[in-house]
Amino acid sequence: MNTAINGNDLLALGYAEGSLIGIALKCNRKRTGFTKEQMLDNYTKVLAQPETYLDDALFGALAQAIIEKSNEKPEDFIALNDTPAAFAMYGADHIEAGARQQMEVAMQLPVTVAGALMPDAHQGYGLPIGGVLATNNAVIPYGVGVDIGCRMALSVYDIPELFYYENEAKFQRELVAHTKFGAGHGFHGQYKADHEVMERKEFANNKFIQQLKDKAWSQLGSSGGGNHFVEFGILQFEKDDAVLNIPKGNYVALLTHSGSRGFGATIAGQYTKLAKEHCKLPEKAKNLAYLGLDTELGQEYWMAMNLAGDYASACHEVIHNKIAQALGATVLAKVENHHNFAWKEIHNGEEVIVHRKGATPAAKGVMGIIPGSMTAPGFLVRGKGEAEALHSASHGAGRQMSRTHAIKNITKKEMQAILKDHGVTLIGAGLDEAPMAYKDINQVMANQEALVDVVAKFTPKMVRMADDGSRED
């Protein structure tokens, strides 16, 4: 039996943090016939004398990478700013060190203008989840994220709360019938949806995008894996809201969270790879490789990102239209806000590119939805336009446990108990999405009182997620 080898084992042998460890671990996944001790012995020898392993079938790629790394010089890379500006943090006491460190690196980019960290922040790749970064004429694919244009969408129905409790079986039937989840899943034949976004000229004008059209069409109106959901809940307005024209009261509402599916993920992967090839940054900043908007590649990515964002919005529109029609409901109001995106905005009198990775726009008067977890409330909010936060707010509660940690430490029985205590019906989802894996949404909201006003509270009642808790494809 092969005993696992991890990054800490390699660090102990003298490997530096970064790409070499990733390459070394790939070797380990291909090992045949070596014990853990023999592999570690080989790793030590490759590091000491890589030139003798260049032709080795298992360790050749690692040896080549070690030699290339040893020949790197500081002048080979774009220099980082040694005296970066400070960034605003909201709820600093509840933000992990890894997220802060990632934000500190992002602030060192030569194109960075300003930054902020939202109270739901946690460590990600490149820019932390909950990170907001304004740059000068440059876009960072990993600053946008893999699930481009991921968003929340809310439909408020003319259905009173009591009707939901009297007809739960009907709500569950329609929820299952009109949603589809998980990596690789989509609609085919007569079940494929239609939307004007699929007629966009970008699909014809760009060869790379054109190759993704069939996949995008089959996944139109579906939801991803991970923390994506479609759920019914009760939306409580404690007072009349003149802007939305909704009187005080409790209403049945539909809330969805998903993004641009495999279409956006493929775009993110392609342009992150290209950005890293064209923008050589030091190891600690390599995932923040950027593309100038005055370059052809930068313009290509900007076009693709915006198309993916519109596609993500179309997916929500399809779901909301299907379910409203199935319920025979009148929609009193719709609110939609997105994250994992970059916007052209004016800050301090200058146009900048504002990346919000797991953060949402909260300019003055801008509406948003900030969910908690499958058992915690979400909040319909209106932005205050806080300049230090770059007119932003959190996109949810944020994780306090990694997916791996949650799976190892939360039992199915514990998850079922908390669902029962809160009267929530759950369809699908893995232990990685258990409510206990998330931060306290009430604490998160308290930490961003300067950023948003609460308009209404959403209490989840019936939640559907990917059956296996799978990540996006």
TORKOL-530755 format. One record per residue (C-alpha): residue in three letters; x, y, z. Coordinates in steps of 0.001 Angstrom, whole numbers, plus 524288, in hexadecimal, padded with zeros to 5 digits. Each point is the difference from the previous one (the first is absolute). Layout:
// residues N
+-----+-------+-------+-------+
|  aa |     u |     v |     w |
+-----+-------+-------+-------+
| ALA |     X |     Y |     Z |
...
+-----+-------+-------+-------+
// end
This chain:
// residues 473
+-----+-------+-------+-------+
|  aa |     u |     v |     w |
+-----+-------+-------+-------+
| MET | 80000 | 80000 | 80000 |
| ASN | 80529 | 80D83 | 7FC6C |
| THR | 80142 | 808B3 | 80BF4 |
| ALA | 7FC85 | 80E16 | 7FD27 |
| ILE | 80A63 | 80A6B | 7FE97 |
| ASN | 7FC36 | 80E33 | 801F9 |
| GLY | 805D4 | 80D71 | 7FE9D |
| ASN | 804D9 | 8003B | 80E05 |
| ASP | 8083B | 7F3DE | 7FD57 |
| LEU | 80679 | 80707 | 7F49C |
| LEU | 80213 | 80C8B | 807A2 |
| ALA | 8070F | 7F7ED | 80A3C |
| LEU | 8094C | 7FB25 | 7F560 |
| GLY | 80384 | 80DD9 | 7FC1E |
| TYR | 7F67C | 802A0 | 7F4EA |
| ALA | 7FB6C | 80E1A | 7FFB6 |
| GLU | 7F1A1 | 80361 | 80033 |
| GLY | 7FA82 | 801F5 | 7F26E |
| SER | 7FF50 | 7F94C | 7F2D8 |
| LEU | 80ABB | 7F5F0 | 802A6 |
| ILE | 7F7D0 | 7F996 | 80A87 |
| GLY | 7F49C | 7FEC5 | 7F698 |
| ILE | 808B0 | 7F992 | 7F5BF |
| ALA | 805D7 | 7F6E7 | 80A35 |
| LEU | 7F29D | 7FBB1 | 804B3 |
| LYS | 7FC35 | 7FCCC | 7F1FF |
| CYS | 80B98 | 7F6AA | 7FFB3 |
| ASN | 7FAEE | 7F99B | 80C52 |
| ARG | 7F2AC | 7FD88 | 7F9CF |
| LYS | 806DE | 7F886 | 7F4FC |
| ARG | 8090D | 7F817 | 80893 |
| THR | 8005E | 7F14A | 7FE13 |
| GLY | 806CE | 7F68E | 8090D |
| PHE | 8063D | 80A2E | 808F0 |
| THR | 7FD15 | 800AB | 80E7D |
| LYS | 7FE4D | 80D3A | 80671 |
| GLU | 80DC8 | 7FF40 | 80570 |
| GLN | 805AE | 7FCDB | 7F29A |
| MET | 7F8A7 | 80B54 | 7F9CC |
| LEU | 804EB | 80975 | 80A50 |
| ASP | 80DCC | 7FB0E | 7FDEC |
| ASN | 7FEB2 | 80268 | 7F160 |
| TYR | 7FA64 | 80D94 | 8025B |
| THR | 80BF8 | 8033D | 80833 |
| LYS | 80951 | 7FB40 | 7F572 |
| VAL | 7F8C7 | 8072F | 7F50C |
| LEU | 800B5 | 80CAA | 807A7 |
| ALA | 80E94 | 7FE2E | 80276 |
| GLN | 803D2 | 7FB84 | 7F242 |
| PRO | 7F4F8 | 802E6 | 7F671 |
| GLU | 808C7 | 7FEE3 | 7F3FF |
| THR | 8015E | 7F147 | 80236 |
| TYR | 7F12E | 7FE2F | 7FF63 |
| LEU | 7FCF3 | 8078F | 7F384 |
| ASP | 7FD64 | 7F382 | 7F850 |
| ASP | 7F8C5 | 7F90C | 80AFA |
| ALA | 7F231 | 7FC22 | 7FC1B |
| LEU | 7FA34 | 8036D | 80D45 |
| PHE | 80879 | 80B29 | 804DB |
| GLY | 80483 | 80654 | 7F33A |
| ALA | 7F603 | 80B07 | 8000C |
| LEU | 80306 | 8031E | 80E35 |
| ALA | 80EA4 | 80019 | 7FD46 |
| GLN | 7FE15 | 80944 | 7F487 |
| ALA | 7F796 | 80918 | 80853 |
| ILE | 80A2B | 8002C | 80AF9 |
| ILE | 80ABA | 803DC | 7F676 |
| GLU | 7F7A0 | 80AA4 | 7F9DC |
| LYS | 7FC4F | 8052F | 80D65 |
| SER | 80E4D | 80087 | 80435 |
| ASN | 80354 | 80815 | 7F3FE |
| GLU | 7F563 | 80A1C | 80251 |
| LYS | 80475 | 80DC7 | 80314 |
| PRO | 7F832 | 80B2A | 80603 |
| GLU | 800D9 | 8079B | 7F350 |
| ASP | 7F872 | 7F51B | 7F942 |
| PHE | 7F3C1 | 8043E | 8073F |
| ILE | 7F781 | 80C17 | 80112 |
| ALA | 80402 | 806B4 | 80CA5 |
| LEU | 7F62E | 8013D | 80B00 |
| ASN | 7FDDF | 80C90 | 80795 |
| ASP | 807AB | 7FF8D | 80CC8 |
| THR | 7F7D8 | 80AE6 | 8062D |
| PRO | 7F1E2 | 7FCAA | 7FCA9 |
| ALA | 7F476 | 8080D | 804A6 |
| ALA | 7F7F1 | 7FB1A | 80B72 |
| PHE | 7F2C9 | 7F9B5 | 7FD9E |
| ALA | 7F358 | 800AC | 807AA |
| MET | 7FB87 | 7F3F0 | 80789 |
| TYR | 7F267 | 7FDA5 | 80552 |
| GLY | 7FEBE | 7F655 | 80B2D |
| ALA | 80EC8 | 7FE6C | 800E8 |
| ASP | 7FF18 | 7F7C1 | 80C60 |
| HIS | 7F8EB | 7F568 | 7F860 |
| ILE | 80888 | 7FFBE | 7F3C7 |
| GLU | 80A32 | 7F53B | 7FF27 |
| ALA | 80E62 | 80329 | 7FE4D |
| GLY | 800B5 | 7F958 | 7F2B4 |
| ALA | 7F5E9 | 80944 | 7FA26 |
| ARG | 8070C | 80BE9 | 8057E |
| GLN | 80CFF | 7FB4E | 7FA8A |
| GLN | 7FA23 | 7FDE7 | 7F285 |
| MET | 7FA4C | 80DB1 | 80059 |
| GLU | 80D1C | 805AB | 80422 |
| VAL | 8065F | 7F9B2 | 7F425 |
| ALA | 7F53B | 80518 | 7F70A |
| MET | 8027B | 80DC0 | 80502 |
| GLN | 80E2D | 7FEC8 | 7FB71 |
| LEU | 7FC93 | 7FE95 | 7F19E |
| PRO | 80525 | 80B87 | 7F815 |
| VAL | 7F262 | 801EA | 7FA3B |
| THR | 7F8E5 | 80050 | 80D1D |
| VAL | 7F931 | 80CA4 | 803C0 |
| ALA | 7F807 | 7FC1F | 80C0C |
| GLY | 7FA54 | 7F440 | 80716 |
| ALA | 7F6B8 | 7FB5B | 80A88 |
| LEU | 7FCDD | 7F34F | 80702 |
| MET | 7F1E1 | 7FC82 | 80314 |
| PRO | 7FBB3 | 7F9A8 | 80CDB |
| ASP | 7FD50 | 7F2C4 | 7F993 |
| ALA | 80DF8 | 7FF3D | 7FADC |
| HIS | 8078C | 7F347 | 7FFB7 |
| GLN | 80BAA | 7FABA | 7F895 |
| GLY | 7FE93 | 7FCBF | 7F198 |
| TYR | 808EC | 7FFDD | 7F41A |
| GLY | 8067D | 80CD7 | 7FC8F |
| LEU | 7F68E | 80A07 | 80554 |
| PRO | 7F94E | 7FB15 | 80C71 |
| ILE | 7F17D | 7FD1F | 7FFF3 |
| GLY | 7FA09 | 80CA5 | 804FA |
| GLY | 80AFA | 8080E | 7FA19 |
| VAL | 7FD7F | 80CA0 | 7F880 |
| LEU | 80B15 | 80580 | 7F7C4 |
| ALA | 8005A | 80C11 | 7F75C |
| THR | 80A4C | 8001B | 7F554 |
| ASN | 804A5 | 8097D | 7F5BD |
| ASN | 7FC2D | 7FB83 | 7F23B |
| ALA | 8025E | 7F198 | 80304 |
| VAL | 7F76F | 7F42C | 80293 |
| ILE | 80414 | 7F424 | 8080A |
| PRO | 7F932 | 7F35F | 7FBCD |
| TYR | 80242 | 7F9C0 | 80D55 |
| GLY | 7FBAD | 80CBA | 80639 |
| VAL | 7F2E6 | 7FD73 | 7F9A4 |
| GLY | 80024 | 7F190 | 80334 |
| VAL | 7FC73 | 7F336 | 7F98D |
| ASP | 7F135 | 8013A | 800A9 |
| ILE | 7FEED | 80C9D | 7F845 |
| GLY | 7F403 | 80839 | 802E4 |
| CYS | 7FAD6 | 7F726 | 80AC9 |
| ARG | 7F42E | 80696 | 805F4 |
| MET | 7F42D | 8001D | 808D6 |
| ALA | 7F276 | 801FE | 7FA46 |
| LEU | 7F394 | 801F0 | 807DF |
| SER | 7F1CD | 7FF8A | 7FBA5 |
| VAL | 7F5D9 | 804DE | 809AF |
| TYR | 7F2B6 | 7F9A4 | 7FD98 |
| ASP | 7F236 | 80472 | 802DD |
| ILE | 7FEBC | 7F3A3 | 8084E |
| PRO | 7FD8B | 80129 | 80EAA |
| GLU | 80825 | 7F838 | 809B9 |
| LEU | 7F4D6 | 7F70C | 8041B |
| PHE | 7FE1A | 7FB33 | 7F204 |
| TYR | 80DC6 | 7FA72 | 80017 |
| TYR | 7FDBC | 7F7DE | 80C41 |
| GLU | 7F31A | 7FAED | 7FAA4 |
| ASN | 80622 | 7FC07 | 7F2FA |
| GLU | 80DE7 | 7FB97 | 802FB |
| ALA | 7FEA4 | 7F3E6 | 7F778 |
| LYS | 7FCC0 | 80861 | 7F424 |
| PHE | 80B8F | 808FE | 8026B |
| GLN | 80919 | 7F449 | 8010B |
| ARG | 7FA7D | 7F9F2 | 7F39C |
| GLU | 80222 | 80C61 | 7F818 |
| LEU | 80D79 | 80251 | 805BC |
| VAL | 80490 | 7F274 | 7FBED |
| ALA | 7F94C | 80094 | 7F2BF |
| HIS | 805B8 | 80D04 | 7FB9C |
| THR | 80DFB | 7FFC1 | 80512 |
| LYS | 80C1B | 7F832 | 7FCB2 |
| PHE | 80CC8 | 7FFDF | 8077A |
| GLY | 80E0F | 7FBC2 | 80002 |
| ALA | 80C33 | 7FF2C | 7F7DD |
| GLY | 7FD81 | 7FBBF | 7F209 |
| HIS | 7F144 | 8001B | 8013D |
| GLY | 7F72C | 8072A | 7F681 |
| PHE | 7F410 | 7FF2A | 7F73A |
| HIS | 7FED6 | 7F933 | 7F2E2 |
| GLY | 7F681 | 7FED2 | 7F4AD |
| GLN | 7F272 | 8056B | 80292 |
| TYR | 80406 | 8039B | 80DE2 |
| LYS | 80A30 | 80A04 | 7FBC6 |
| ALA | 7FC7E | 80DE5 | 8038D |
| ASP | 800F2 | 80B9B | 7F6EC |
| HIS | 804CD | 80DBA | 802BA |
| GLU | 8048B | 80B76 | 7F7E0 |
| VAL | 80D83 | 7FF52 | 80636 |
| MET | 802C7 | 7F410 | 7F77B |
| GLU | 7FE6E | 8087F | 7F3D5 |
| ARG | 80A9C | 80987 | 8041A |
| LYS | 809CC | 80348 | 7F53F |
| GLU | 80B6D | 7FCCE | 808F8 |
| PHE | 7FD3E | 7F18B | 7FE0E |
| ALA | 80283 | 801A5 | 7F17E |
| ASN | 80B1A | 809D9 | 80094 |
| ASN | 80946 | 7F8BD | 8090E |
| LYS | 8046F | 7F232 | 7FCA0 |
| PHE | 802D7 | 7FC19 | 80E17 |
| ILE | 7F2A2 | 804C1 | 804A6 |
| GLN | 7F965 | 7F9AB | 7F44E |
| GLN | 80520 | 7F2A3 | 80434 |
| LEU | 7F91F | 8018C | 80D17 |
| LYS | 7F28F | 80366 | 7FAA4 |
| ASP | 7FA32 | 7F248 | 7FFDE |
| LYS | 80404 | 7FD95 | 80E0D |
| ALA | 7FAC0 | 80D41 | 8041D |
| TRP | 7F304 | 7FD4C | 7F962 |
| SER | 7FE42 | 7F2B4 | 8066F |
| GLN | 802E4 | 805D1 | 80D78 |
| LEU | 7F74E | 80BF6 | 7FE22 |
| GLY | 7F685 | 8007B | 80B6B |
| SER | 80799 | 7F666 | 8085B |
| SER | 80767 | 8023E | 80CAA |
| GLY | 80DC2 | 7FC38 | 803E3 |
| GLY | 8057A | 7F7C6 | 80AF5 |
| GLY | 80663 | 8047F | 80C94 |
| ASN | 7F86B | 80AAD | 8070F |
| HIS | 7F668 | 802A5 | 7F4F9 |
| PHE | 7F1AE | 7FEAD | 8034E |
| VAL | 7F1DC | 8027A | 7FC75 |
| GLU | 7F75A | 801ED | 80BD1 |
| PHE | 7F29F | 8044B | 80484 |
| GLY | 7FF01 | 80849 | 80C1F |
| ILE | 7F827 | 80A30 | 80727 |
| LEU | 803CB | 80E2A | 7FDB0 |
| GLN | 7FC39 | 808FE | 80B38 |
| PHE | 7FE58 | 80E9E | 7FE1D |
| GLU | 7FEAF | 8069D | 80D36 |
| LYS | 7FB71 | 80C6F | 7F962 |
| ASP | 7FB30 | 8048D | 7F2B7 |
| ASP | 80A8D | 80178 | 7F5BE |
| ALA | 7FC7C | 80B26 | 7F6DC |
| VAL | 80AED | 7FD57 | 7F64B |
| LEU | 7FBD7 | 7F1E0 | 7FD8F |
| ASN | 7F1AC | 80396 | 8021A |
| ILE | 7FE15 | 7F4CC | 809A2 |
| PRO | 7F794 | 801C9 | 80C34 |
| LYS | 80427 | 7FB21 | 80D57 |
| GLY | 7FDBC | 7F15A | 80185 |
| ASN | 8050A | 7F24F | 7FD76 |
| TYR | 8010E | 7FAA7 | 7F230 |
| VAL | 80434 | 7F343 | 7F9B0 |
| ALA | 80C43 | 8026C | 7F7FE |
| LEU | 80968 | 7F87C | 7F758 |
| LEU | 80EA6 | 80214 | 801D1 |
| THR | 80A36 | 7FA6A | 7F6BD |
| HIS | 80ECF | 7FFD1 | 80064 |
| SER | 807F9 | 7FB5C | 7F45D |
| GLY | 808F9 | 804F5 | 7F567 |
| SER | 804BF | 7FDE5 | 7F230 |
| ARG | 801B1 | 7F144 | 80155 |
| GLY | 80A13 | 7F8E6 | 7F7B3 |
| PHE | 7FFD1 | 80B2A | 7F632 |
| GLY | 8058E | 809CB | 809BB |
| ALA | 8092B | 7F624 | 8063E |
| THR | 80642 | 7FCE3 | 7F2D1 |
| ILE | 801B2 | 80E74 | 7FCD8 |
| ALA | 80643 | 8023D | 80D4B |
| GLY | 8097E | 7F4C8 | 7FE28 |
| GLN | 8040D | 80428 | 7F25F |
| TYR | 80281 | 80E53 | 802FC |
| THR | 8066D | 7FD76 | 80D22 |
| LYS | 809B8 | 7F74C | 7F8D0 |
| LEU | 80257 | 80A7A | 7F5B3 |
| ALA | 8015D | 80AA8 | 80A50 |
| LYS | 80A67 | 7F81E | 80727 |
| GLU | 8077E | 7FE35 | 7F33D |
| HIS | 7FFBB | 80E83 | 7FCAB |
| CYS | 800F7 | 805E5 | 80D9D |
| LYS | 80B58 | 7FA06 | 8077D |
| LEU | 7FE34 | 80319 | 80E5B |
| PRO | 807EF | 7FAED | 80BA1 |
| GLU | 7FBAB | 7F2E7 | 80588 |
| LYS | 7F79A | 80588 | 80AF3 |
| ALA | 7F848 | 80865 | 7F666 |
| LYS | 7FF7F | 7F720 | 7F40D |
| ASN | 7F15C | 7FD31 | 8015B |
| LEU | 7FD9A | 80EA0 | 7FEC9 |
| ALA | 80572 | 800B8 | 7F22A |
| TYR | 7F902 | 80AF3 | 7F8DA |
| LEU | 7FCBE | 80419 | 7F228 |
| GLY | 80084 | 80E27 | 7FBAA |
| LEU | 7F33F | 804EB | 7FA51 |
| ASP | 8080D | 806A6 | 7F57F |
| THR | 8044C | 7F294 | 7FAFE |
| GLU | 7F908 | 7F68A | 7F6F3 |
| LEU | 7FFEB | 7F551 | 80A61 |
| GLY | 7FA91 | 80958 | 80A21 |
| GLN | 7F500 | 803FB | 7F6ED |
| GLU | 7FD33 | 7F1BE | 7FCB0 |
| TYR | 7FEB7 | 7FC6B | 80E4D |
| TRP | 7F7AB | 80BFE | 802E1 |
| MET | 7F6AA | 7FC21 | 7F51F |
| ALA | 7FF90 | 7F1C8 | 80493 |
| MET | 7FE19 | 803DD | 80E40 |
| ASN | 7F483 | 808D0 | 7FCCB |
| LEU | 7F9C6 | 7F595 | 7F77E |
| ALA | 80191 | 7F5F5 | 80AE2 |
| GLY | 7F9BD | 8097D | 80986 |
| ASP | 7F450 | 8020B | 7F712 |
| TYR | 7FF19 | 7F14F | 7FE17 |
| ALA | 7FFBE | 7FDFA | 80EC3 |
| SER | 7F4F2 | 809D3 | 80103 |
| ALA | 7F8A1 | 7F8E3 | 7F52F |
| CYS | 80126 | 7F336 | 80788 |
| HIS | 7F936 | 80648 | 80BA7 |
| GLU | 7F5A1 | 80626 | 7F75C |
| VAL | 7FCA5 | 7F2BA | 7FA2D |
| ILE | 7FEBA | 7F9C2 | 80D80 |
| HIS | 7F7CE | 80B15 | 80595 |
| ASN | 7F6EF | 80066 | 7F440 |
| LYS | 7FDC6 | 7F14A | 80054 |
| ILE | 7FCBF | 7FFB2 | 80E72 |
| ALA | 7F75F | 80C1B | 7FFF7 |
| GLN | 7F846 | 7FA23 | 7F4C2 |
| ALA | 7FEFB | 7F2B7 | 806B5 |
| LEU | 7FAF8 | 8064F | 80C7A |
| GLY | 7F6EE | 80949 | 7F8D7 |
| ALA | 80618 | 80ADB | 807FD |
| THR | 800B0 | 80E88 | 7FD6B |
| VAL | 80D8E | 80594 | 80265 |
| LEU | 7FF23 | 80C54 | 8083B |
| ALA | 80E6E | 80331 | 7FF1D |
| LYS | 80CCA | 7FA5B | 7FB0A |
| VAL | 80D7C | 80312 | 80532 |
| GLU | 80CD3 | 7FAED | 7FA8A |
| ASN | 80E17 | 802C0 | 803A5 |
| HIS | 80C9A | 7F99F | 7FBDC |
| HIS | 80DD8 | 7FD7F | 8048D |
| ASN | 80C03 | 7F9D2 | 7F9A4 |
| PHE | 80088 | 80AF8 | 7F62C |
| ALA | 80748 | 80C66 | 7FC49 |
| TRP | 7F9A1 | 80D2B | 7FD9D |
| LYS | 804A0 | 80CDC | 7FA37 |
| GLU | 7FD23 | 80A13 | 80A83 |
| ILE | 8040C | 80DA5 | 803F9 |
| HIS | 80717 | 80145 | 80CFA |
| ASN | 80688 | 80C91 | 80473 |
| GLY | 7FD34 | 805E5 | 7F2BC |
| GLU | 80703 | 7F557 | 7F840 |
| GLU | 7FB25 | 7F43A | 7F869 |
| VAL | 804A4 | 7F35B | 80629 |
| ILE | 7FD03 | 7F196 | 7FE63 |
| VAL | 7F982 | 7FB0D | 80C7B |
| HIS | 80122 | 7F152 | 8023C |
| ARG | 7F648 | 7FA45 | 8099B |
| LYS | 80349 | 7F1DB | 8029B |
| GLY | 7F596 | 7FB08 | 80927 |
| ALA | 7FBB4 | 80DFA | 802AD |
| THR | 7F4A0 | 807C0 | 7FA76 |
| PRO | 7FD70 | 80DEF | 7FB70 |
| ALA | 7FA28 | 80886 | 80AB1 |
| ALA | 7FFE6 | 80DA7 | 7FA32 |
| LYS | 7F5DA | 8091E | 805CC |
| GLY | 7F26A | 7FA9D | 7FD41 |
| VAL | 804CE | 7F38D | 7F95E |
| MET | 7F81F | 7F403 | 80417 |
| GLY | 8063E | 7F31B | 803D3 |
| ILE | 7FD75 | 7F2EC | 80683 |
| ILE | 80955 | 7FAA6 | 80A49 |
| PRO | 7FCCF | 7F1D9 | 803A2 |
| GLY | 8042B | 7F90F | 80C72 |
| SER | 7FF4F | 7F130 | 7FEBA |
| MET | 7F57B | 7F5D8 | 7FDB2 |
| THR | 7FB15 | 80237 | 80DF4 |
| ALA | 8043E | 80E12 | 80263 |
| PRO | 7F8AB | 80C00 | 7FB2C |
| GLY | 803CF | 807EF | 7F42D |
| PHE | 7FDFF | 80E88 | 7FE6C |
| LEU | 7FAA1 | 808BB | 7F562 |
| VAL | 80864 | 80C33 | 800E7 |
| ARG | 801D6 | 80D80 | 7FA40 |
| GLY | 80DBC | 80568 | 7FE70 |
| LYS | 804ED | 80C1A | 80712 |
| GLY | 80B1E | 802FE | 7F690 |
| GLU | 80B55 | 7FF58 | 8099C |
| ALA | 80BFC | 80511 | 7F8AA |
| GLU | 80A30 | 7F8F7 | 80866 |
| ALA | 7F95C | 7F30E | 7FCC4 |
| LEU | 80062 | 803A8 | 7F191 |
| HIS | 7F111 | 8000C | 8004D |
| SER | 7FFB4 | 7F190 | 80375 |
| ALA | 7FA52 | 7F650 | 809C9 |
| SER | 80131 | 7F187 | 80301 |
| HIS | 7F9C2 | 7F5C4 | 7F741 |
| GLY | 7FBFE | 7F702 | 80B1E |
| ALA | 80410 | 7FAFA | 80D49 |
| GLY | 80CF3 | 7FA72 | 7FB3D |
| ARG | 805FF | 7F300 | 803AC |
| GLN | 80628 | 7FD76 | 80D3D |
| MET | 80368 | 7F1ED | 7FC64 |
| SER | 8064C | 7FB3D | 7F38B |
| ARG | 7F845 | 7F5D4 | 7F872 |
| THR | 80981 | 7F559 | 8040A |
| HIS | 7FF69 | 80406 | 80E53 |
| ALA | 7F129 | 8003B | 7FFC1 |
| ILE | 7FEFE | 7F26D | 7F9ED |
| LYS | 80961 | 7FA6B | 80A1F |
| ASN | 7F9F2 | 80692 | 80BE0 |
| ILE | 7F158 | 800EA | 7FDA4 |
| THR | 7F769 | 7F3ED | 8004B |
| LYS | 7F3C8 | 7FDA5 | 7F809 |
| LYS | 7F86A | 7FE7A | 80CB5 |
| GLU | 80485 | 80D64 | 804BF |
| MET | 7FC1F | 80633 | 7F31F |
| GLN | 7F28C | 7F99B | 80029 |
| ALA | 7FDC2 | 80492 | 80DED |
| ILE | 80295 | 80E51 | 7FD0B |
| LEU | 7F751 | 7FF50 | 7F3E1 |
| LYS | 7F4FA | 7FA6A | 8083B |
| ASP | 801D1 | 80A50 | 80A98 |
| HIS | 7FE59 | 80AB4 | 7F5C2 |
| GLY | 7F4E4 | 7F988 | 7F88C |
| VAL | 807AD | 7FF6E | 7F347 |
| THR | 7FDA3 | 7F5D9 | 7F56A |
| LEU | 80CCB | 7FCD8 | 7F90B |
| ILE | 800F1 | 7F98D | 7F2B4 |
| GLY | 80E01 | 7FC13 | 7FCD6 |
| ALA | 80C75 | 80659 | 80553 |
| GLY | 80C14 | 7F9EE | 80627 |
| LEU | 805A5 | 801BD | 80D92 |
| ASP | 80926 | 80A5E | 7FA75 |
| GLU | 7F41A | 808EF | 7FF5C |
| ALA | 7FB3F | 7FD65 | 80DDF |
| PRO | 7FB81 | 80C70 | 80706 |
| MET | 80AD8 | 7FE75 | 80A24 |
| ALA | 80A3F | 801DD | 7F545 |
| TYR | 7FC00 | 80E51 | 7FEC2 |
| LYS | 8026A | 80C1C | 80810 |
| ASP | 7F52A | 80613 | 80823 |
| ILE | 7F86B | 8085B | 7F645 |
| ASN | 7FB14 | 808E5 | 80AE1 |
| GLN | 80E06 | 8031D | 803D2 |
| VAL | 80379 | 8025E | 7F1BC |
| MET | 7F48C | 8095B | 7FE8C |
| ALA | 803B5 | 80716 | 80C89 |
| ASN | 80DA2 | 80205 | 7FA63 |
| GLN | 7FACD | 8069F | 7F3CB |
| GLU | 7F5BD | 8092E | 80586 |
| ALA | 807C1 | 80B15 | 7F9D4 |
| LEU | 7FE98 | 7F9A6 | 7F2A2 |
| VAL | 7F1A3 | 7FC1D | 7FEB8 |
| ASP | 7F26E | 80214 | 805AD |
| VAL | 7F776 | 7F3FE | 80225 |
| VAL | 7F30E | 800BC | 7F8AC |
| ALA | 7FA6A | 7F270 | 802BD |
| LYS | 803D0 | 7F2DF | 805DF |
| PHE | 7FF5E | 7F336 | 7F863 |
| THR | 7FDFD | 7F344 | 80795 |
| PRO | 8030F | 7F399 | 7F821 |
| LYS | 7F591 | 7F565 | 80038 |
| MET | 8030D | 7F6C7 | 7F4B8 |
| VAL | 80D9F | 7FF0C | 7FA38 |
| ARG | 804F1 | 7F884 | 7F438 |
| MET | 80E82 | 7FE48 | 7FD18 |
| ALA | 8089E | 7F6AB | 7F841 |
| ASP | 7FD6A | 7F226 | 804C7 |
| ASP | 80E58 | 7FD01 | 80243 |
| GLY | 8046E | 80D5B | 80481 |
| SER | 8088E | 80045 | 7F3B8 |
| ARG | 80807 | 80B91 | 7FBB4 |
| GLU | 7FE1A | 8073E | 7F336 |
| ASP | 8047A | 7F98F | 7F362 |
+-----+-------+-------+-------+
// end
